Amino acid sequence: MVLILALSMIAYVVNGVTGLANFLLMLQEQLEVVTSVDVAFFPEFDPESLQQQINVVYQIAGAVAYVLTWIGTVMLLHPYIHRIGKIKFYAIMGSAMVYYLIQYPLFVLGIVTPTGESDVEVMNTILITSIFTVFSGIIFGAAFLSVARTLQKGSALREYMIIAAYGLLLFYVAGSATATQAAYPPFGLASVSFTGLSCYLIYTGLYSSAISVSQDVGLRQSIRKSAIKEVKFLESMGTAQMEQKLQKRVLTIAKKNSDIMTEETGVQPSLSEDDMKQYLEEVLKEIKVRKA
């Protein structure tokens, strides 16, 4: 999961660098001074030109980054799928993928074209593409917020997911506009200026959420192993005494592991002491059933 999200961030970096080069080349075709009487201009480039090749890399990197982000998001939120329901979860995530990828068949069929023969066609292309992008950001943000709201207030994971939700929403809204058309006033400039902030929020939220979820899994595994190990040593005691002793020893080990994880990564696991106790009770029930 962490690897996929890391690859998606790398793809976004490639997308950002090639996009910057692409837009700078487009801006060079614009007037040096734009006044209120000038009309926004959308330059066209030769398909074999360097600018067009950069644009192709830009588009491919963007698509790869989106798909990887989608896969990473599904993997990240999957452990909490029962909290919002399978149908609702897959409906939200499925619509995000379908709604984003459907624009490519539209381009192939000629329904949407990068450069239209009239201003109306150009504006329709910009509008459709922008709507796709904004909708995708809303879907990603809604997915993270839906899970975050089901988590306990004050939970570290809840805060990380909320940060990621707002970051993704802001990123796709900012990415839906450009200033390369050199319009007057400079439409899109306000949106683009939030790209840096949104990237920081996404990185912080996704990275911290992924690490926190991974740490939760590790803590549950340590609780299970410790419980099985301690049961063998405490079987000679009475049932009530054994469970009390076992709970104390296992939770002490789990808290110590939690502190070590937090110190090493700088990210807090989301499992509270009550969550640890609840999971330990589930493990003990499983052990009793097996023995019976």
TORGU-143060 format. One record per residue (C-alpha): residue number from 0; y, z, x. Coordinates in nm, 2 decimals. Layout:
residues N
   resi       py       pz       px
    NUM        Y        Z        X
...
***
This chain:
residues 292
   resi       py       pz       px
      0     0.00     0.00     0.00
      1     0.24     0.10     0.28
      2     0.14    -0.21     0.47
      3     0.21    -0.44     0.17
      4     0.55    -0.29     0.11
      5     0.63    -0.32     0.48
      6     0.54    -0.69     0.47
      7     0.75    -0.74     0.16
      8     1.05    -0.58     0.34
      9     0.99    -0.81     0.64
     10     0.98    -1.11     0.41
     11     1.31    -0.99     0.25
     12     1.46    -0.97     0.60
     13     1.36    -1.34     0.67
     14     1.49    -1.43     0.33
     15     1.82    -1.25     0.40
     16     1.87    -1.41     0.75
     17     1.79    -1.76     0.63
     18     2.00    -1.71     0.32
     19     2.29    -1.60     0.52
     20     2.26    -1.91     0.74
     21     2.22    -2.13     0.43
     22     2.53    -1.99     0.26
     23     2.74    -2.01     0.57
     24     2.66    -2.38     0.61
     25     2.75    -2.43     0.24
     26     3.08    -2.24     0.28
     27     3.17    -2.47     0.57
     28     3.17    -2.76     0.32
     29     3.43    -2.57     0.11
     30     3.81    -2.58     0.14
     31     3.95    -2.33     0.39
     32     4.21    -2.22     0.13
     33     4.11    -2.20    -0.23
     34     4.38    -2.18    -0.50
     35     4.37    -2.14    -0.88
     36     4.40    -2.51    -0.93
     37     4.09    -2.59    -0.72
     38     3.75    -2.65    -0.88
     39     3.43    -2.48    -0.76
     40     3.23    -2.72    -0.56
     41     2.85    -2.73    -0.51
     42     2.77    -2.93    -0.20
     43     2.45    -3.14    -0.17
     44     2.26    -3.18     0.15
     45     2.02    -3.44     0.28
     46     1.65    -3.34     0.22
     47     1.57    -3.39     0.59
     48     1.88    -3.20     0.71
     49     1.86    -2.86     0.89
     50     2.04    -2.69     0.61
     51     1.77    -2.81     0.36
     52     1.49    -2.69     0.59
     53     1.66    -2.35     0.61
     54     1.69    -2.35     0.24
     55     1.32    -2.41     0.20
     56     1.23    -2.12     0.43
     57     1.48    -1.91     0.23
     58     1.31    -1.99    -0.10
     59     0.96    -1.94     0.03
     60     1.04    -1.61     0.19
     61     1.20    -1.49    -0.13
     62     0.90    -1.58    -0.34
     63     0.66    -1.42    -0.09
     64     0.87    -1.10    -0.08
     65     0.88    -1.08    -0.46
     66     0.50    -1.12    -0.49
     67     0.44    -0.86    -0.22
     68     0.68    -0.62    -0.38
     69     0.51    -0.67    -0.72
     70     0.16    -0.60    -0.56
     71     0.30    -0.30    -0.38
     72     0.46    -0.17    -0.69
     73     0.14    -0.20    -0.90
     74    -0.05    -0.02    -0.63
     75     0.21     0.25    -0.60
     76     0.23     0.32    -0.97
     77    -0.14     0.27    -1.05
     78    -0.24     0.64    -1.00
     79     0.01     0.73    -1.28
     80    -0.10     0.45    -1.52
     81    -0.25     0.70    -1.76
     82     0.09     0.87    -1.80
     83     0.26     0.56    -1.96
     84    -0.06     0.39    -2.09
     85    -0.25     0.09    -1.95
     86    -0.12    -0.16    -2.21
     87     0.24    -0.07    -2.16
     88     0.20    -0.06    -1.78
     89     0.04    -0.41    -1.75
     90     0.27    -0.55    -2.01
     91     0.58    -0.45    -1.81
     92     0.44    -0.56    -1.47
     93     0.28    -0.87    -1.61
     94     0.60    -0.99    -1.77
     95     0.79    -0.94    -1.44
     96     0.55    -1.17    -1.26
     97     0.53    -1.43    -1.53
     98     0.90    -1.43    -1.60
     99     0.98    -1.48    -1.23
    100     0.72    -1.75    -1.15
    101     0.79    -1.95    -1.46
    102     1.11    -2.09    -1.31
    103     0.90    -2.30    -1.06
    104     0.72    -2.51    -1.32
    105     1.06    -2.56    -1.48
    106     1.19    -2.71    -1.16
    107     0.88    -2.93    -1.12
    108     0.91    -3.06    -1.47
    109     1.28    -3.13    -1.42
    110     1.39    -2.90    -1.70
    111     1.59    -2.71    -1.44
    112     1.73    -2.89    -1.14
    113     1.91    -2.75    -0.82
    114     2.19    -3.00    -0.87
    115     2.27    -3.14    -1.21
    116     2.44    -3.46    -1.30
    117     2.71    -3.27    -1.50
    118     2.89    -2.94    -1.48
    119     2.69    -2.82    -1.78
    120     2.35    -2.88    -1.61
    121     2.47    -2.70    -1.30
    122     2.59    -2.40    -1.50
    123     2.26    -2.40    -1.70
    124     2.07    -2.39    -1.37
    125     2.28    -2.10    -1.24
    126     2.25    -1.91    -1.57
    127     1.87    -1.95    -1.60
    128     1.81    -1.85    -1.23
    129     2.04    -1.55    -1.26
    130     1.88    -1.44    -1.58
    131     1.53    -1.46    -1.42
    132     1.65    -1.25    -1.12
    133     1.83    -0.98    -1.33
    134     1.54    -0.95    -1.57
    135     1.30    -0.90    -1.28
    136     1.52    -0.62    -1.14
    137     1.53    -0.46    -1.48
    138     1.15    -0.47    -1.51
    139     1.09    -0.32    -1.17
    140     1.35    -0.05    -1.23
    141     1.20     0.02    -1.58
    142     0.85     0.06    -1.42
    143     0.96     0.31    -1.17
    144     1.18     0.50    -1.42
    145     0.89     0.51    -1.68
    146     0.66     0.68    -1.43
    147     0.94     0.91    -1.29
    148     1.02     1.04    -1.64
    149     0.66     1.16    -1.68
    150     0.67     1.36    -1.35
    151     0.78     1.72    -1.34
    152     1.15     1.77    -1.30
    153     1.24     1.87    -0.94
    154     0.93     1.68    -0.81
    155     1.00     1.50    -0.48
    156     0.82     1.19    -0.60
    157     1.02     1.18    -0.92
    158     1.35     1.17    -0.71
    159     1.21     0.90    -0.48
    160     1.10     0.68    -0.77
    161     1.44     0.71    -0.94
    162     1.61     0.61    -0.61
    163     1.37     0.31    -0.58
    164     1.44     0.21    -0.95
    165     1.81     0.20    -0.91
    166     1.78     0.03    -0.57
    167     1.56    -0.25    -0.72
    168     1.78    -0.30    -1.02
    169     2.10    -0.31    -0.80
    170     1.93    -0.55    -0.55
    171     1.83    -0.81    -0.80
    172     2.16    -0.79    -0.98
    173     2.34    -0.84    -0.65
    174     2.11    -1.12    -0.55
    175     2.17    -1.31    -0.87
    176     2.51    -1.42    -0.76
    177     2.66    -1.59    -0.45
    178     3.02    -1.67    -0.34
    179     2.93    -2.01    -0.19
    180     3.08    -2.20    -0.48
    181     3.42    -2.08    -0.35
    182     3.55    -2.03    -0.70
    183     3.89    -1.88    -0.78
    184     3.88    -1.59    -0.83
    185     3.57    -1.54    -0.61
    186     3.31    -1.47    -0.87
    187     2.99    -1.32    -0.72
    188     3.16    -1.15    -0.43
    189     3.16    -0.81    -0.60
    190     2.79    -0.83    -0.67
    191     2.70    -0.95    -0.32
    192     2.89    -0.66    -0.17
    193     2.63    -0.42    -0.31
    194     2.34    -0.59    -0.13
    195     2.35    -0.35     0.17
    196     2.35    -0.04    -0.05
    197     2.07    -0.16    -0.27
    198     1.85    -0.25     0.03
    199     1.90     0.11     0.17
    200     1.81     0.26    -0.17
    201     1.50     0.04    -0.20
    202     1.38     0.12     0.15
    203     1.44     0.49     0.11
    204     1.28     0.51    -0.24
    205     0.98     0.28    -0.18
    206     0.90     0.42     0.17
    207     0.93     0.79     0.06
    208     0.74     0.72    -0.27
    209     0.45     0.55    -0.08
    210     0.43     0.82     0.18
    211     0.45     1.10    -0.09
    212     0.17     0.94    -0.29
    213    -0.04     0.90     0.02
    214     0.02     1.26     0.11
    215    -0.08     1.37    -0.24
    216    -0.41     1.18    -0.20
    217    -0.46     1.35     0.14
    218    -0.39     1.69     0.00
    219    -0.64     1.64    -0.29
    220    -0.90     1.53    -0.04
    221    -0.84     1.84     0.18
    222    -0.86     2.07    -0.13
    223    -1.19     1.91    -0.23
    224    -1.34     1.94     0.12
    225    -1.21     2.30     0.16
    226    -1.35     2.40    -0.18
    227    -1.69     2.26    -0.11
    228    -1.70     2.42     0.23
    229    -1.58     2.76     0.11
    230    -1.82     2.78    -0.18
    231    -2.11     2.77     0.06
    232    -1.98     3.08     0.24
    233    -1.88     3.27    -0.07
    234    -2.19     3.22    -0.29
    235    -2.31     3.57    -0.23
    236    -2.01     3.72    -0.40
    237    -1.96     3.77    -0.77
    238    -1.83     3.47    -0.97
    239    -1.49     3.61    -1.05
    240    -1.44     3.75    -0.70
    241    -1.57     3.43    -0.54
    242    -1.33     3.21    -0.74
    243    -1.03     3.44    -0.66
    244    -1.11     3.45    -0.29
    245    -1.18     3.07    -0.28
    246    -0.86     2.98    -0.46
    247    -0.65     3.19    -0.21
    248    -0.81     3.05     0.10
    249    -0.81     2.68    -0.02
    250    -0.45     2.70    -0.14
    251    -0.34     2.85     0.19
    252    -0.50     2.56     0.38
    253    -0.35     2.31     0.14
    254     0.00     2.46     0.18
    255    -0.04     2.45     0.56
    256    -0.14     2.08     0.54
    257     0.15     2.01     0.31
    258     0.40     2.17     0.56
    259     0.25     1.97     0.85
    260     0.28     1.64     0.65
    261     0.64     1.71     0.56
    262     0.73     1.80     0.92
    263     0.56     1.48     1.06
    264     0.70     1.23     0.80
    265     1.01     1.39     0.67
    266     0.89     1.33     0.32
    267     0.77     1.60     0.08
    268     0.44     1.56    -0.11
    269     0.49     1.58    -0.48
    270     0.20     1.82    -0.55
    271     0.33     2.16    -0.65
    272     0.14     2.49    -0.62
    273     0.05     2.46    -0.99
    274    -0.08     2.11    -0.94
    275    -0.29     2.23    -0.65
    276    -0.44     2.51    -0.86
    277    -0.51     2.27    -1.14
    278    -0.69     2.03    -0.92
    279    -0.88     2.31    -0.75
    280    -1.00     2.42    -1.09
    281    -1.12     2.07    -1.17
    282    -1.31     2.06    -0.84
    283    -1.48     2.39    -0.91
    284    -1.59     2.27    -1.25
    285    -1.74     1.96    -1.09
    286    -1.93     2.18    -0.84
    287    -2.06     2.41    -1.12
    288    -2.18     2.10    -1.32
    289    -2.36     1.96    -1.02
    290    -2.54     2.30    -0.96
    291    -2.63     2.33    -1.32
***
